[in-house]
């Protein structure tokens, strides 16, 4: 066996290699070891054909290595082969020196399968060496920084987004902002569909919404932070970031699924305010079963690596058929210890209403942002009452009170639960 092309895991872990785990389905007669080898070579030095310039030193330093091939289900005997196709998990180690210090070549090497590799694979996860991870600063604020900035220590945060998504002038949006802020939300953000249209420039929104936030503060004594959407083309995004920050933005929102992880990294490194990473449209990354990557990787690990302080997370409860397992694994990728990277704060969106608060806190803890849209703006008594109902639900859960009994003491929450049932079990 070629000791340059194949290696044991123990010989890789302490070296500067990125280990990628893939799922692949093949006809049962296909030699999976050869397929894995082709992928390892094709995505690094690029060719099996002997050509001038490929030396043993190049193969040793820059060629990918096959680490493991696992059968799914676990098979060891030929008598167990009773299907026309076989499924595998393939692990390949790529020299991190090939990638540089950003995402484009990393993702090209891991997923840029061309005709030379001929492999339809789905990237399940990547294990990054500490040396390579240090090239990415990750979140600047993270969970602890967000709490320090807001001086809110012991409860989940409440976020709302301005609705309707588009069509509002800054002045019209500011009126909705003010009514919502009176109810006690912590953050208000743009909808991901609102960027920088001619009728509502992002920096103009910042000025108008900051005035609304100040007016609400003078009545409530509570600060509301506005996250403005800066998602735009590569040629204008950094100028947009500067202009909204100069206008006084509290935070910025960026759809990394659309602009890419590298732009997220660039913005997070340049920005002086917290960055909320949105994954609108990320289904194109992970909904395929034989291509793309897993959702915890696409919407979790890579967003954290790119520097998002807060990351919007899909749930299984809002109509999108995300698996519960993937939902929980995304939290893990965002929050568990990972070398020196700060954790990103998950922002739960989809199916968020007062009756779900206890369930979300039980599953994900208190270090979350509850992104309630329709449950705030669609409250029968208006946005102020909708925000109050959410805050009342949060307070009851954090205090550990019996939710059903305590909810009857709060009129806004009691009214909300007529529209959205309690789902605490």
C-alpha positions in Angstrom: 0.0 0.0 0.0 1.2 3.5 -0.9 2.3 5.0 2.4 2.2 8.5 0.9 -1.4 8.2 -0.3 -2.8 6.3 2.7 -2.2 7.1 6.3 -3.6 6.2 9.8 -5.5 8.8 11.8 -2.8 8.8 14.5 -0.2 10.0 12.0 -2.4 13.0 10.9 -3.9 14.4 14.1 -0.8 16.3 15.3 0.1 17.6 11.8 -1.2 20.5 9.8 -3.9 18.7 7.8 -7.6 19.3 7.4 -9.5 16.1 7.7 -12.8 16.0 5.7 -15.5 13.3 6.2 -17.7 12.6 3.2 -20.7 10.5 2.5 -20.8 8.7 -0.9 -23.0 6.1 -2.6 -21.5 3.8 -5.2 -22.5 0.8 -7.3 -21.5 -2.3 -5.3 -18.8 -3.3 -7.8 -17.0 0.0 -7.5 -13.6 0.0 -5.8 -14.2 2.5 -3.0 -10.5 2.7 -2.1 -9.7 3.7 -5.6 -12.5 6.2 -5.6 -11.2 7.7 -2.4 -7.7 7.8 -3.7 -8.8 9.6 -6.9 -10.6 12.2 -4.7 -7.5 12.7 -2.5 -5.2 13.2 -5.5 -7.6 15.1 -7.8 -8.3 17.7 -5.1 -4.7 18.4 -4.3 -1.9 17.8 -6.8 -4.6 17.2 -9.5 -3.6 14.2 -11.6 -2.8 10.5 -11.6 -0.9 10.7 -14.8 2.9 10.9 -14.4 3.8 14.4 -15.6 7.0 16.4 -15.3 7.3 18.2 -12.0 5.5 15.8 -9.7 8.2 14.6 -7.3 8.0 12.4 -4.3 8.5 15.5 -2.2 5.4 17.2 -3.8 3.4 14.0 -3.2 4.5 13.8 0.4 3.9 17.5 1.3 1.0 18.6 -0.9 -1.1 15.5 -1.9 -4.2 14.4 0.0 -4.2 11.2 2.0 -6.9 8.6 2.5 -7.4 8.2 6.3 -10.4 5.9 6.6 -13.3 4.3 4.7 -16.3 3.1 6.7 -19.1 1.0 5.3 -22.7 2.1 6.0 -24.1 -0.1 7.4 -21.0 -1.7 8.9 -20.1 -4.7 6.6 -17.1 -7.0 6.6 -18.3 -10.1 4.7 -19.1 -10.6 1.0 -22.2 -12.6 2.1 -23.6 -9.4 3.5 -23.7 -7.6 0.1 -27.4 -7.8 -0.8 -27.9 -4.5 -2.5 -27.0 -3.0 -5.9 -25.4 0.1 -4.2 -23.2 0.6 -1.2 -22.8 3.6 1.1 -19.6 4.8 2.7 -18.1 7.5 4.9 -14.7 8.5 3.5 -12.1 10.5 5.4 -9.4 12.4 3.5 -6.7 14.5 4.9 -5.7 17.6 3.0 -2.5 19.6 3.7 -3.6 22.9 5.1 -0.6 24.6 3.5 -2.5 24.3 0.2 -5.4 26.7 1.3 -3.9 30.0 2.5 -5.7 31.8 5.3 -9.2 32.2 3.9 -12.2 30.2 2.8 -12.2 30.1 -1.0 -9.4 27.6 -1.6 -10.4 25.6 1.5 -13.9 25.1 0.1 -12.6 24.6 -3.5 -10.3 21.8 -2.3 -12.9 20.2 -0.1 -15.9 20.4 -2.5 -14.6 21.5 -5.9 -14.9 18.1 -7.4 -14.1 18.2 -11.1 -13.9 15.7 -13.9 -10.6 14.3 -12.6 -12.2 13.2 -9.3 -15.6 12.1 -10.7 -17.0 11.8 -7.1 -20.4 12.8 -6.0 -19.9 13.4 -2.3 -21.5 15.2 0.6 -19.2 16.9 3.0 -20.3 15.9 6.5 -17.7 17.7 8.7 -14.2 19.0 8.7 -11.6 18.7 11.5 -9.3 21.7 11.4 -5.9 21.7 13.0 -5.2 24.4 15.6 -2.4 25.9 13.6 -4.8 26.5 10.7 -7.7 27.6 12.8 -5.6 30.4 14.3 -5.7 32.1 10.9 -9.4 32.9 11.6 -10.1 35.3 14.5 -13.7 34.1 14.8 -16.3 36.1 16.6 -15.1 39.4 18.1 -17.9 39.7 20.7 -19.2 36.2 21.0 -21.7 35.3 23.7 -19.9 36.9 26.6 -19.2 40.1 24.6 -22.9 40.4 23.6 -23.9 40.1 27.2 -21.3 42.6 28.4 -22.4 45.1 25.6 -26.1 44.8 26.6 -25.6 44.3 30.3 -28.2 41.5 30.1 -26.8 38.5 32.0 -29.4 36.0 33.0 -32.0 35.5 30.3 -32.4 34.8 26.5 -32.5 37.8 24.3 -35.6 38.8 22.3 -35.3 39.9 18.7 -37.9 41.1 16.2 -37.7 42.0 12.6 -39.4 44.8 10.9 -42.5 43.7 8.8 -43.5 44.1 6.1 -40.1 42.9 4.8 -39.9 45.5 1.9 -41.7 48.6 0.7 -41.3 50.8 3.8 -39.5 54.1 3.9 -37.1 54.7 6.8 -39.8 56.9 8.5 -42.5 54.2 8.1 -40.2 51.6 9.4 -39.2 53.8 12.4 -42.8 54.0 13.5 -43.0 50.2 13.6 -39.6 50.1 15.3 -40.8 52.5 18.0 -44.0 50.5 18.8 -42.0 47.3 18.9 -39.3 48.7 21.1 -41.8 49.9 23.7 -42.7 46.2 24.4 -39.2 45.3 25.6 -37.4 43.6 22.7 -33.6 43.7 22.9 -32.7 43.7 19.2 -34.6 44.7 16.1 -33.2 43.7 12.7 -34.0 44.2 9.1 -35.7 41.3 7.3 -33.1 39.5 5.1 -35.0 40.7 2.0 -34.4 44.3 2.7 -30.9 45.5 1.7 -30.2 48.9 0.3 -33.0 49.9 -2.1 -33.4 53.4 -3.5 -36.4 54.1 -1.2 -34.7 53.0 2.0 -31.0 53.3 2.1 -29.4 51.3 4.9 -27.7 54.3 6.5 -30.9 56.3 6.4 -32.6 53.5 8.2 -29.9 53.6 10.9 -30.5 57.3 11.5 -34.3 57.0 11.6 -34.4 53.8 13.7 -31.8 55.2 16.2 -34.1 58.1 16.8 -37.0 55.7 17.4 -34.8 53.6 19.7 -33.9 56.7 21.7 -37.6 57.8 22.0 -38.5 54.3 23.3 -35.6 54.4 25.7 -36.9 57.6 27.2 -40.2 55.9 28.0 -38.9 52.4 29.0 -35.4 52.9 30.2 -34.3 49.9 28.1 -32.0 50.1 25.1 -32.9 48.4 21.8 -30.1 47.6 19.4 -30.7 47.8 15.7 -28.9 45.3 13.3 -29.0 46.7 9.8 -28.7 44.5 6.8 -25.5 45.2 4.8 -25.8 42.2 2.4 -24.7 43.5 -1.0 -22.2 42.9 -3.8 -18.5 42.6 -3.3 -17.9 46.0 -4.9 -20.0 47.9 -2.4 -20.3 46.0 0.8 -17.3 47.5 2.7 -18.5 51.0 1.8 -21.9 50.1 3.1 -20.5 48.8 6.3 -18.5 52.0 6.8 -21.5 54.2 6.1 -23.9 52.4 8.4 -21.3 52.4 11.2 -20.7 56.1 10.6 -24.5 56.6 10.9 -24.4 54.9 14.3 -25.4 51.3 13.6 -25.5 49.1 16.8 -24.9 46.0 14.8 -24.8 44.7 11.2 -26.5 41.7 9.6 -25.0 39.8 6.7 -26.4 36.9 4.7 -23.3 34.7 4.5 -25.1 32.1 2.5 -25.4 34.6 -0.3 -22.2 36.6 -0.1 -19.9 33.8 1.1 -17.9 32.9 4.2 -14.9 34.9 3.0 -17.0 38.1 2.9 -18.3 37.4 6.3 -14.7 37.0 7.6 -13.8 40.3 5.9 -16.7 42.2 7.3 -16.3 40.8 10.8 -12.6 41.7 10.9 -13.3 45.2 9.8 -16.5 45.9 11.8 -16.5 47.6 15.2 -20.0 46.4 16.1 -21.5 42.9 16.5 -22.2 40.9 13.4 -25.4 38.8 13.0 -24.9 36.1 10.4 -28.0 35.0 8.5 -28.2 31.9 6.4 -31.1 32.7 4.1 -30.9 30.4 1.1 -28.4 28.1 2.7 -30.5 25.1 1.7 -28.6 25.1 -1.6 -25.5 24.1 0.5 -27.0 21.2 2.4 -30.4 20.0 1.0 -28.7 17.6 -1.5 -28.0 14.0 -0.3 -25.1 13.4 -2.6 -23.5 16.9 -2.8 -22.8 20.0 -0.8 -22.3 19.8 2.9 -24.2 19.1 6.2 -26.3 21.8 7.7 -24.4 22.0 11.0 -21.3 22.7 9.0 -22.8 25.2 6.6 -24.9 27.1 9.1 -22.8 26.5 12.2 -19.1 25.8 12.2 -18.2 27.8 9.1 -20.3 30.8 10.2 -18.5 30.8 13.6 -15.1 30.4 11.9 -16.0 33.4 9.7 -16.6 35.6 12.7 -20.4 35.9 13.2 -21.2 36.9 16.8 -24.8 35.8 16.4 -26.0 33.2 13.9 -29.6 32.6 12.8 -30.5 29.0 13.3 -33.4 27.1 11.7 -35.6 25.0 13.9 -37.7 21.9 13.2 -40.8 23.7 14.5 -41.5 26.5 12.0 -42.6 24.6 8.9 -39.1 23.8 7.5 -38.4 20.1 7.7 -35.0 20.3 9.4 -34.1 17.2 11.4 -34.0 17.7 15.2 -30.6 16.1 15.3 -29.2 18.7 12.9 -30.8 21.5 14.8 -29.0 20.4 18.0 -25.7 19.7 16.2 -25.7 23.2 14.8 -25.9 24.6 18.4 -22.9 22.4 19.2 -20.9 23.8 16.3 -21.7 27.3 17.4 -21.1 27.0 21.1 -18.9 24.2 22.3 -15.2 24.9 23.1 -13.1 25.0 19.9 -9.4 26.0 20.5 -9.4 29.7 21.3 -12.5 30.7 19.2 -15.2 32.5 21.1 -18.7 30.8 20.8 -21.3 32.4 18.6 -24.7 33.0 20.1 -27.5 31.0 18.3 -30.5 33.0 17.2 -33.5 30.8 16.9 -35.9 31.6 14.1 -39.0 29.8 12.8 -41.9 28.8 15.0 -41.0 31.3 17.8 -43.9 32.4 20.0 -44.6 32.8 23.7 -45.9 29.2 24.0 -42.6 27.8 22.7 -40.2 29.7 25.0 -40.0 27.1 27.7 -39.2 24.4 25.1 -36.5 26.4 23.4 -34.8 27.3 26.7 -34.9 23.6 27.8 -33.4 22.4 24.6 -30.8 25.2 24.0 -30.3 27.0 27.3 -30.5 30.7 28.1 -27.6 31.8 25.9 -29.8 32.2 22.8 -31.7 34.9 20.9 -35.3 34.2 20.4 -36.2 35.7 17.0 -40.0 36.2 17.1 -41.5 37.7 14.0 -45.3 37.1 13.6 -45.8 36.5 17.3 -44.7 40.1 18.0 -46.1 41.9 14.9 -49.2 39.7 14.7 -50.4 40.0 18.3 -54.1 40.9 18.4 -53.3 44.1 20.4 -50.3 45.2 18.3 -46.5 44.9 18.3 -46.0 46.5 21.7 -48.2 43.9 23.3 -46.6 41.1 21.2 -43.2 42.0 22.5 -44.4 42.2 26.1 -46.0 38.8 25.8 -42.7 37.4 24.7 -40.8 39.1 27.5 -43.4 37.9 30.0 -42.9 34.3 28.8 -39.1 34.6 29.0 -39.3 35.9 32.5 -41.6 33.2 33.7 -39.4 30.5 32.3 -36.2 32.0 33.7 -37.8 32.3 37.1 -38.8 28.6 37.0 -42.4 29.2 37.6 -45.3 27.0 36.4 -45.9 28.4 32.9 -49.6 27.7 32.6 -50.4 29.2 35.9 -48.1 32.3 35.7 -49.3 33.1 32.2 -52.8 33.8 33.4 -51.4 36.7 35.5 -50.2 38.5 32.4 -52.8 39.9 30.1 -50.6 40.3 27.0 -49.3 36.8 27.3 -52.7 35.4 28.1 -54.1 36.9 24.9 -51.1 35.7 22.9 -51.7 32.1 24.1 -55.2 32.2 22.5 -53.4 32.5 19.2 -50.3 30.4 19.8 -50.7 27.4 22.2 -48.3 26.5 24.9 -46.0 23.7 23.8 -43.8 23.1 26.8 -43.8 19.4 27.0 
